[in-house]
Amino acid sequence: MNASHAKREADRAQANREELTERIAQAIHQDGTSEPLKGLHLHRFSSPMEACHTASIPSFCVLAQGSKEILLGSDRYQYDPAHYLLVTVELPIISQILEASKAQPCLSFRLDLDATLVGSVMVEAGYPSVQRGANVKAIDVSPLDANLLDAVVRLVRLLDSPAETHVLAPLIKREIIYRLLMGTQGNRLRQIAVLGGYTHHIARAVDRLRKDFNQPLRIEDIARELGMSVSGFHHHFKSVTAMSPLQFQKQLRLQEARRLMLGQNLDATSVAYRVGYDDASHFNREYKRLFGAPPMRDVERLREATRNTAIAVEELVRTKT
């Protein structure tokens, strides 16, 4: 690539980033999340946010403005407008907004990835499947090239052209998937559709653990069902999720406990037994280790933060009217 071509590509990418920032800001005026098209999510945050425990889903994520950090087990993934995040398995993660302000809010784009659609694009492109037995971690960050960014901008641009959306949106989504397949994370994306290989087995194990998170963990049974040895299952599970099966289950249990206490006003002891703990004091210790405070104090802190946010939004609406 010569210098003049590289400059044109850099200028095109910068123009696309500016347009993406403007269009997301126009599409979502206040902090929060919007889903203007099925599977397309836009987010806006006007201030940095503390680490938030949540669950990932298979998706392609781009920031128009600001920066974020994702923690998966002991691994950290930071990205900004020059990079994209790709996730291929549902996982308990920790997400944090690093850079955001009222003048320059963090603006993000997320496209959910469907295994059937990924497989269809793979077949149409004549792309080979992943070798059986391949191990690919379920999340990573890579540089966002100009062609992929251009497709993202064209998809968001359709929000202003509803009459064209039903025809063009599916085509642009396929283009995005194709460009991801051809890029540095193509092997990771193909794991969504591949029917063989250890990553598919681990995805099945993850689904099983998510559904039965409050049941005793029997590694031997899961490994046998997957046709794997116990040591092999441990190794491949951690290579994909960055956690052991026990750590994974623990995070699922504690996140569900937090949700129940917030949403149903349950006390810590009741929640502990509901999510699978036999010892309430053990639950309290593990909860504090993960969230930084005992259960009820943590929940009260979250409620207070929610009340303060609601008051701030009401004040903002009042001043504008």
C-alpha positions in Angstrom: 0.0 0.0 0.0 1.6 3.3 -1.1 1.5 6.5 1.1 -1.3 8.2 -0.9 -3.6 5.2 -0.7 -2.9 4.8 3.0 -3.8 8.5 3.5 -7.1 8.1 1.6 -8.0 5.0 3.6 -7.2 6.9 6.9 -9.3 9.9 5.7 -12.2 7.6 4.8 -12.1 5.9 8.2 -12.0 9.2 10.0 -15.0 10.5 8.0 -16.9 7.3 8.7 -16.1 7.5 12.5 -17.4 11.1 12.6 -20.6 10.1 10.7 -21.1 7.1 12.9 -20.8 9.3 16.0 -23.3 11.8 14.7 -25.8 9.2 13.6 -25.8 7.2 16.9 -26.0 10.5 18.9 -29.1 11.4 16.8 -30.6 8.0 17.1 -30.4 7.9 20.9 -30.6 11.2 22.7 -30.4 10.1 26.3 -28.3 7.6 28.2 -29.4 4.1 27.7 -30.0 1.4 25.0 -32.0 1.3 21.9 -32.8 -1.5 19.4 -33.9 0.3 16.2 -33.5 -2.8 14.1 -33.8 -6.4 15.2 -30.4 -7.5 16.5 -28.9 -4.0 16.2 -28.3 -2.2 19.6 -27.1 1.3 20.1 -25.8 2.5 23.5 -25.1 5.9 25.0 -23.3 6.7 28.3 -22.5 10.3 29.4 -20.1 9.4 32.2 -17.6 6.6 33.0 -19.2 3.6 34.7 -18.0 1.3 37.4 -17.4 -2.3 36.6 -20.8 -4.0 35.8 -21.3 -7.7 36.0 -23.3 -8.9 33.1 -23.6 -11.7 30.5 -22.2 -11.5 27.0 -23.9 -12.8 23.9 -22.5 -13.7 20.5 -22.0 -10.2 19.0 -19.9 -7.7 17.0 -19.3 -4.5 18.9 -17.9 -1.1 17.7 -17.4 2.2 19.6 -18.0 5.4 17.7 -16.7 7.4 20.7 -15.2 6.6 24.1 -13.6 3.4 25.3 -14.6 0.3 27.2 -12.9 -2.6 29.0 -14.2 -6.2 29.2 -12.9 -8.6 31.9 -13.3 -12.3 31.3 -11.8 -14.3 34.1 -8.3 -12.9 34.5 -8.2 -11.6 30.9 -8.7 -7.9 30.0 -9.9 -6.6 26.6 -9.9 -2.8 26.1 -11.3 -1.3 22.9 -12.0 2.2 21.3 -13.1 3.6 18.0 -10.1 2.1 16.3 -10.9 -1.5 17.4 -13.8 -3.9 17.5 -14.8 -6.6 20.0 -16.0 -10.0 18.9 -17.8 -12.4 21.3 -18.8 -15.9 20.2 -20.2 -17.6 23.3 -22.5 -16.5 26.1 -20.3 -15.8 29.1 -20.4 -14.0 32.5 -18.2 -10.9 32.0 -17.4 -7.6 33.7 -17.9 -4.5 31.5 -16.7 -1.0 32.3 -17.0 2.4 30.5 -13.6 4.0 30.7 -14.0 7.2 28.7 -17.3 9.2 28.5 -18.6 12.7 29.3 -21.7 14.8 28.6 -19.8 16.6 25.9 -18.4 13.4 24.4 -20.6 10.5 25.5 -19.5 6.9 24.9 -21.5 5.8 21.8 -21.6 2.1 20.8 -22.9 -0.2 18.2 -23.6 -3.9 18.8 -24.8 -6.4 16.2 -26.0 -9.8 17.5 -24.6 -12.7 15.6 -26.8 -15.6 14.5 -25.2 -19.0 14.0 -27.5 -19.8 11.0 -26.6 -16.6 9.3 -22.9 -17.0 9.9 -23.0 -20.5 8.5 -25.0 -19.4 5.5 -22.3 -16.7 4.7 -19.6 -19.2 5.2 -21.2 -21.6 2.7 -21.8 -18.8 0.1 -18.2 -17.6 0.4 -16.8 -21.1 0.1 -15.1 -20.7 3.4 -13.6 -23.8 5.1 -14.8 -24.8 8.5 -12.4 -24.8 11.5 -10.3 -27.9 12.0 -11.8 -30.4 14.4 -10.3 -30.1 17.8 -9.4 -26.4 17.4 -9.4 -24.2 20.5 -10.4 -20.6 20.1 -11.0 -18.2 23.0 -14.5 -16.9 22.8 -13.7 -13.1 22.9 -11.0 -10.8 21.5 -10.3 -7.3 20.2 -8.9 -6.4 16.8 -8.2 -3.3 14.7 -11.3 -2.0 12.8 -10.4 -1.7 9.1 -12.0 0.9 6.8 -14.1 -1.5 4.8 -15.7 -3.1 7.9 -16.3 0.3 9.4 -17.9 1.5 6.2 -20.4 -1.4 6.3 -21.3 -0.5 9.9 -22.0 3.1 8.9 -24.1 2.1 6.0 -26.2 -0.1 8.3 -26.8 2.7 10.8 -27.5 5.1 7.9 -30.5 2.9 7.0 -32.2 4.1 10.2 -33.1 7.3 8.3 -34.5 5.3 5.3 -37.1 2.9 6.7 -38.4 2.1 3.2 -35.0 0.7 2.2 -34.3 -1.1 5.5 -36.1 -4.4 4.9 -34.2 -4.9 1.6 -30.8 -3.5 2.4 -30.3 -4.3 6.1 -30.0 -8.1 5.6 -27.5 -7.6 2.8 -25.3 -5.3 4.8 -25.5 -7.7 7.8 -24.2 -10.4 5.5 -21.4 -8.1 4.3 -20.4 -7.4 7.9 -20.2 -11.1 8.7 -18.3 -11.8 5.4 -15.7 -9.1 6.3 -15.4 -10.5 9.8 -14.8 -14.0 8.4 -12.1 -12.6 6.1 -10.5 -10.6 8.9 -8.1 -11.4 11.7 -10.9 -13.0 13.8 -12.4 -15.1 11.1 -11.4 -18.3 12.8 -13.1 -17.2 16.0 -16.3 -16.2 14.2 -16.5 -19.5 12.3 -16.7 -21.3 15.7 -20.3 -19.9 16.0 -21.3 -22.1 13.0 -18.9 -25.0 13.2 -20.5 -28.4 14.2 -17.3 -30.1 15.2 -14.3 -29.1 17.4 -13.9 -28.5 21.1 -15.3 -25.0 21.1 -18.7 -26.3 20.0 -18.5 -28.9 22.9 -17.7 -26.1 25.3 -20.5 -24.0 24.1 -22.9 -26.9 24.9 -21.3 -27.1 28.3 -21.8 -23.4 28.9 -25.4 -23.7 27.9 -25.9 -26.6 30.3 -24.2 -24.7 33.2 -26.3 -21.6 32.5 -29.5 -23.6 32.7 -28.5 -25.7 35.8 -26.4 -23.1 37.6 -28.1 -23.8 40.9 -27.5 -27.6 40.7 -24.4 -29.4 42.1 -21.6 -29.3 39.5 -20.7 -32.8 38.3 -17.7 -32.4 36.0 -17.4 -36.1 35.4 -21.0 -36.3 34.0 -20.6 -33.3 31.7 -17.3 -34.5 30.4 -18.7 -38.0 29.7 -21.7 -36.5 27.9 -19.4 -34.5 25.7 -17.1 -37.5 25.0 -14.2 -35.9 26.7 -11.9 -36.8 29.6 -12.2 -34.7 32.8 -8.8 -33.2 32.4 -9.4 -32.5 28.7 -12.8 -30.9 29.5 -11.1 -28.6 32.2 -8.4 -27.6 29.7 -10.6 -26.8 26.8 -13.3 -25.1 29.0 -10.7 -22.7 30.4 -9.1 -22.1 27.0 -12.4 -20.9 25.6 -13.9 -19.1 28.7 -10.8 -18.1 30.6 -12.4 -19.7 33.7 -12.6 -23.1 35.2 -16.1 -24.7 35.2 -16.4 -24.1 39.0 -15.4 -20.4 38.6 -17.9 -20.0 35.8 -20.7 -21.6 37.8 -19.8 -19.4 40.8 -20.1 -16.2 38.7 -23.5 -17.3 37.3 -24.8 -18.0 40.8 -23.7 -14.7 42.3 -25.0 -12.6 39.4 -28.4 -14.3 39.6 -28.4 -13.8 43.4 -27.7 -10.1 42.8 -30.5 -9.9 40.3 -33.0 -11.6 42.6 -32.2 -9.3 45.6 -32.5 -6.2 43.4 -35.7 -7.3 41.6 -37.6 -9.3 44.2 -36.4 -7.8 47.4 -35.2 -11.2 48.8 -32.8 -11.4 51.7 -29.3 -12.8 51.3 -30.0 -16.1 53.1 -33.0 -16.9 51.0 -31.2 -16.1 47.8 -28.1 -18.1 48.8 -30.2 -21.3 49.0 -32.1 -20.5 45.9 -29.0 -20.2 43.7 -27.5 -23.4 45.0 -25.4 -22.6 48.2 -25.8 -24.8 51.2 -24.0 -22.4 53.5 -25.2 -18.7 53.7 -22.0 -17.5 55.3 -20.0 -19.1 52.4 -22.3 -17.3 50.0 -21.7 -14.0 51.8 -17.9 -14.4 51.6 -17.9 -15.2 47.9 -20.4 -12.5 47.1 -18.2 -9.9 48.8 -15.1 -11.2 47.0 -16.8 -10.7 43.6 -18.8 -7.5 44.1 -16.6 -5.8 46.8 -19.3 -5.5 49.5 -21.6 -7.9 51.5 -24.9 -8.7 49.7 -27.4 -6.3 51.3 -24.9 -3.4 51.4 -24.1 -4.0 47.7 -27.8 -4.1 46.7 -28.5 -0.9 48.7 -25.6 0.8 46.9 -27.0 -0.2 43.5 -30.4 1.1 44.4 -29.0 4.4 45.6 -27.1 4.7 42.3 -30.3 3.9 40.4 -32.2 6.6 42.4 -29.5 9.2 41.7 -29.5 8.4 38.0 -33.3 8.7 37.8 -33.2 12.1 39.6 -30.5 13.3 37.3 -32.5 12.3 34.2 -35.6 14.0 35.6 -33.6 17.2 36.2 -32.2 17.0 32.7 -35.7 16.7 31.2 -37.0 19.5 33.4 -34.2 21.9 32.3 -34.8 21.1 28.6 -38.5 21.8 28.9 
